Amino acid sequence: MGAGAEDISRIRRLAHDFLARLRVPPSACEDALLIISELVTNAVVHALPPAALRVRCTRCGALRIEVTDGGSQSPLPSHTTSEDEHGRGMFIVAALATRHGTITREGGAMRWAELCP
């Protein structure tokens, strides 16, 4: 059975608690939680299991969010309109993140984003 909306909501709550312990400023915390939601949702909906989330501070003080999954393809650009409810996740990540990208390897992919709080 795949992960559902309840699982993603639980991950978001756990991430919120973790970011609070890191003392991430509230505005950066909201951006980070939205990025986490989008990357985890993409991994659950469009990729293969297993999926894993990693959040850490880098040496230069950025917040790095990584989601790995068993898929091997980068998400394809979507042709969405402002009326569409789906397909804008990676555009949201790109708009909020200082840097972002995808690393593909044999057996999986990692999508990552960095924020400078």
Backbone as CSV, one residue per row, in Angstrom:
resi,resn,N_x,N_y,N_z,CA_x,CA_y,CA_z,C_x,C_y,C_z
1,MET,0.844,-1.180,0.000,0.000,0.000,0.000,0.890,1.245,0.000
2,GLY,0.604,2.191,-0.847,1.390,3.415,-0.950,1.014,4.422,0.124
3,ALA,1.847,5.418,0.241,1.587,6.488,1.201,0.454,7.369,0.687
4,GLY,-0.280,7.932,1.616,-1.391,8.790,1.241,-1.272,10.162,1.863
5,ALA,-2.333,10.932,1.760,-2.350,12.297,2.273,-2.087,12.342,3.773
6,GLU,-2.582,11.349,4.518,-2.337,11.316,5.964,-0.854,11.151,6.260
7,ASP,-0.168,10.305,5.485,1.264,10.094,5.684,2.049,11.364,5.389
8,ILE,1.689,12.054,4.326,2.383,13.292,3.959,2.133,14.360,5.016
9,SER,0.927,14.412,5.540,0.609,15.350,6.607,1.433,15.040,7.858
10,ARG,1.584,13.766,8.184,2.390,13.356,9.337,3.851,13.743,9.139
11,ILE,4.377,13.533,7.947,5.756,13.912,7.634,5.920,15.414,7.794
12,ARG,4.943,16.164,7.335,5.008,17.623,7.457,5.029,18.049,8.931
13,ARG,4.208,17.404,9.775,4.209,17.727,11.218,5.559,17.398,11.856
14,LEU,6.125,16.244,11.530,7.431,15.864,12.070,8.515,16.839,11.608
15,ALA,8.446,17.232,10.338,9.415,18.195,9.809,9.264,19.541,10.505
16,HIS,8.038,19.959,10.772,7.801,21.222,11.474,8.461,21.193,12.848
17,ASP,8.270,20.101,13.577,8.878,19.976,14.902,10.406,20.012,14.805
18,PHE,10.960,19.336,13.823,12.408,19.315,13.635,12.939,20.714,13.306
19,LEU,12.267,21.406,12.401,12.692,22.758,12.031,12.592,23.716,13.222
20,ALA,11.590,23.531,14.066,11.453,24.360,15.272,12.638,24.121,16.210
21,ARG,13.054,22.854,16.338,14.218,22.550,17.180,15.490,23.165,16.612
22,LEU,15.561,23.283,15.287,16.717,23.930,14.646,16.637,25.454,14.739
23,ARG,15.501,25.971,15.211,15.243,27.413,15.319,15.273,28.109,13.962
24,VAL,14.679,27.455,12.984,14.534,28.049,11.656,13.494,29.156,11.778
25,PRO,13.784,30.356,11.262,12.814,31.457,11.333,11.463,31.058,10.716
26,PRO,10.366,31.595,11.262,9.032,31.189,10.798,8.809,31.300,9.292
27,SER,9.251,32.372,8.651,9.009,32.496,7.200,9.785,31.428,6.430
28,ALA,11.017,31.159,6.826,11.803,30.108,6.172,11.229,28.734,6.484
29,CYS,10.676,28.581,7.689,10.059,27.310,8.066,8.871,27.010,7.159
30,GLU,8.034,28.002,6.897,6.876,27.796,6.015,7.324,27.424,4.601
31,ASP,8.349,28.112,4.094,8.878,27.772,2.767,9.435,26.352,2.756
32,ALA,10.182,26.002,3.803,10.761,24.655,3.884,9.667,23.593,3.933
33,LEU,8.619,23.836,4.704,7.530,22.865,4.799,6.805,22.700,3.472
34,LEU,6.652,23.770,2.729,6.021,23.668,1.412,6.918,22.875,0.454
35,ILE,8.223,23.143,0.485,9.157,22.381,-0.352,9.121,20.903,0.038
36,ILE,9.156,20.619,1.330,9.099,19.228,1.797,7.825,18.560,1.302
37,SER,6.699,19.228,1.438,5.423,18.668,0.975,5.461,18.349,-0.507
38,GLU,5.976,19.281,-1.298,6.010,19.078,-2.750,6.946,17.934,-3.135
39,LEU,8.152,17.903,-2.555,9.114,16.862,-2.921,8.652,15.487,-2.449
40,VAL,8.105,15.410,-1.246,7.619,14.121,-0.746,6.415,13.659,-1.559
41,THR,5.504,14.562,-1.859,4.335,14.195,-2.667,4.767,13.687,-4.033
42,ASN,5.722,14.367,-4.668,6.211,13.903,-5.973,6.811,12.508,-5.871
43,ALA,7.581,12.248,-4.815,8.187,10.928,-4.636,7.126,9.853,-4.445
44,VAL,6.091,10.172,-3.698,5.040,9.199,-3.409,4.150,8.966,-4.623
45,VAL,3.807,10.026,-5.337,2.854,9.916,-6.441,3.512,9.487,-7.750
46,HIS,4.708,9.989,-8.040,5.287,9.805,-9.368,6.478,8.857,-9.438
47,ALA,7.032,8.446,-8.314,8.243,7.632,-8.342,7.981,6.249,-7.756
48,LEU,9.042,5.523,-7.564,8.961,4.183,-6.994,9.459,4.198,-5.552
49,PRO,8.930,3.311,-4.711,9.442,3.230,-3.348,10.853,2.627,-3.351
50,PRO,11.587,2.768,-2.300,11.252,3.504,-1.083,11.546,4.986,-1.244
51,ALA,10.889,5.796,-0.438,11.142,7.237,-0.422,11.656,7.604,0.968
52,ALA,12.590,8.551,1.002,13.161,8.988,2.283,13.397,10.489,2.243
53,LEU,13.180,11.134,3.380,13.386,12.571,3.532,14.577,12.793,4.448
54,ARG,15.432,13.733,4.072,16.548,14.139,4.920,16.575,15.664,4.932
55,VAL,16.643,16.254,6.119,16.725,17.706,6.278,17.934,17.981,7.154
56,ARG,18.790,18.899,6.713,19.988,19.203,7.490,20.448,20.623,7.206
57,CYS,21.291,21.129,8.092,21.938,22.417,7.878,23.291,22.163,7.233
58,THR,23.630,22.964,6.244,24.923,22.821,5.588,25.960,23.666,6.323
59,ARG,27.202,23.489,5.947,28.292,24.248,6.570,28.136,25.745,6.383
60,CYS,27.539,26.144,5.261,27.384,27.587,4.997,26.087,28.156,5.583
61,GLY,25.369,27.354,6.367,24.180,27.849,7.044,22.879,27.685,6.285
62,ALA,22.905,27.053,5.132,21.678,26.821,4.372,20.939,25.615,4.943
63,LEU,19.657,25.561,4.714,18.841,24.415,5.070,18.712,23.569,3.812
64,ARG,19.168,22.318,3.876,19.121,21.437,2.710,18.062,20.368,2.940
65,ILE,17.189,20.233,1.947,16.105,19.254,1.975,16.365,18.269,0.846
66,GLU,16.397,16.978,1.174,16.639,15.945,0.172,15.553,14.885,0.271
67,VAL,15.013,14.490,-0.859,14.054,13.388,-0.906,14.571,12.390,-1.933
68,THR,14.833,11.176,-1.478,15.279,10.120,-2.383,14.119,9.168,-2.627
69,ASP,14.145,8.550,-3.797,13.123,7.566,-4.137,13.720,6.556,-5.098
70,GLY,12.944,5.546,-5.412,13.400,4.483,-6.291,13.226,4.782,-7.767
71,GLY,12.757,5.975,-8.108,12.574,6.349,-9.512,13.883,6.766,-10.130
72,SER,13.930,6.772,-11.431,15.177,7.134,-12.096,15.052,8.356,-12.994
73,GLN,13.871,8.864,-13.168,13.694,10.000,-14.062,13.503,11.291,-13.298
74,SER,13.999,12.378,-13.875,13.683,13.695,-13.354,12.237,13.989,-13.699
75,PRO,11.546,14.735,-12.847,10.172,15.087,-13.209,10.165,15.906,-14.494
76,LEU,9.278,15.566,-15.368,9.184,16.279,-16.634,8.491,17.620,-16.424
77,PRO,8.937,18.650,-17.130,8.239,19.929,-17.010,6.766,19.751,-17.356
78,SER,5.959,20.383,-16.614,4.523,20.266,-16.783,3.994,21.496,-17.506
79,HIS,2.987,21.297,-18.301,2.329,22.417,-18.981,1.043,22.704,-18.213
80,THR,1.173,23.527,-17.203,0.024,23.827,-16.354,-0.422,25.254,-16.562
81,THR,-1.640,25.491,-16.159,-2.177,26.847,-16.179,-2.480,27.240,-14.742
82,SER,-2.809,28.487,-14.534,-3.124,28.953,-13.187,-4.385,28.288,-12.641
83,GLU,-5.173,27.666,-13.499,-6.402,26.996,-13.069,-6.154,25.550,-12.630
84,ASP,-5.010,24.965,-12.993,-4.723,23.569,-12.664,-4.424,23.407,-11.179
85,GLU,-4.919,22.294,-10.602,-4.655,22.002,-9.198,-3.408,21.163,-9.014
86,HIS,-2.914,20.513,-10.050,-1.762,19.624,-9.950,-0.729,20.007,-11.002
87,GLY,0.507,19.535,-10.788,1.537,19.725,-11.806,2.425,20.926,-11.605
88,ARG,2.285,21.627,-10.487,3.105,22.819,-10.283,4.153,22.643,-9.193
89,GLY,4.303,21.439,-8.650,5.179,21.205,-7.513,6.614,21.642,-7.718
90,MET,7.216,21.268,-8.826,8.619,21.620,-9.055,8.760,23.106,-9.361
91,PHE,7.727,23.738,-9.904,7.762,25.190,-10.098,7.742,25.902,-8.747
92,ILE,6.977,25.369,-7.814,6.930,25.925,-6.463,8.282,25.774,-5.788
93,VAL,8.876,24.592,-5.898,10.205,24.358,-5.317,11.203,25.348,-5.901
94,ALA,11.191,25.506,-7.214,12.132,26.420,-7.874,11.927,27.863,-7.415
95,ALA,10.690,28.250,-7.185,10.409,29.624,-6.773,10.848,29.901,-5.333
96,LEU,10.775,28.902,-4.476,11.081,29.096,-3.061,12.542,28.838,-2.708
97,ALA,13.177,27.939,-3.417,14.533,27.513,-3.062,15.588,28.480,-3.587
98,THR,16.672,28.572,-2.841,17.832,29.328,-3.302,18.516,28.560,-4.422
99,ARG,18.608,27.239,-4.233,19.155,26.320,-5.239,18.352,25.032,-5.160
100,HIS,18.301,24.292,-6.255,17.600,23.006,-6.254,18.101,22.173,-7.417
101,GLY,17.822,20.883,-7.367,18.244,20.023,-8.463,17.820,18.588,-8.256
102,THR,18.262,17.750,-9.181,17.979,16.319,-9.147,19.262,15.578,-9.457
103,ILE,19.526,14.554,-8.691,20.664,13.674,-8.935,20.088,12.288,-9.169
104,THR,20.359,11.731,-10.344,19.877,10.377,-10.627,21.042,9.415,-10.530
105,ARG,20.749,8.263,-9.993,21.725,7.188,-9.832,21.043,5.887,-10.196
106,GLU,21.845,4.860,-10.355,21.260,3.548,-10.584,20.416,3.179,-9.364
107,GLY,19.183,2.864,-9.593,18.308,2.464,-8.502,17.574,3.589,-7.798
108,GLY,17.698,4.820,-8.296,16.942,5.867,-7.632,17.346,7.265,-8.021
109,ALA,16.671,8.210,-7.405,16.921,9.623,-7.657,16.802,10.394,-6.352
110,MET,17.509,11.505,-6.300,17.391,12.403,-5.169,17.050,13.786,-5.704
111,ARG,15.961,14.329,-5.213,15.593,15.704,-5.532,15.923,16.523,-4.296
112,TRP,16.578,17.645,-4.490,17.026,18.441,-3.349,16.740,19.912,-3.568
113,ALA,16.681,20.616,-2.454,16.482,22.068,-2.482,17.194,22.650,-1.269
114,GLU,17.709,23.858,-1.442,18.352,24.568,-0.349,17.690,25.917,-0.151
115,LEU,17.566,26.284,1.115,17.052,27.592,1.512,18.114,28.265,2.369
116,CYS,18.257,29.541,2.204,19.134,30.313,3.087,18.239,31.144,3.996
117,PRO,17.968,30.610,5.213,17.041,31.302,6.125,17.564,32.644,6.574
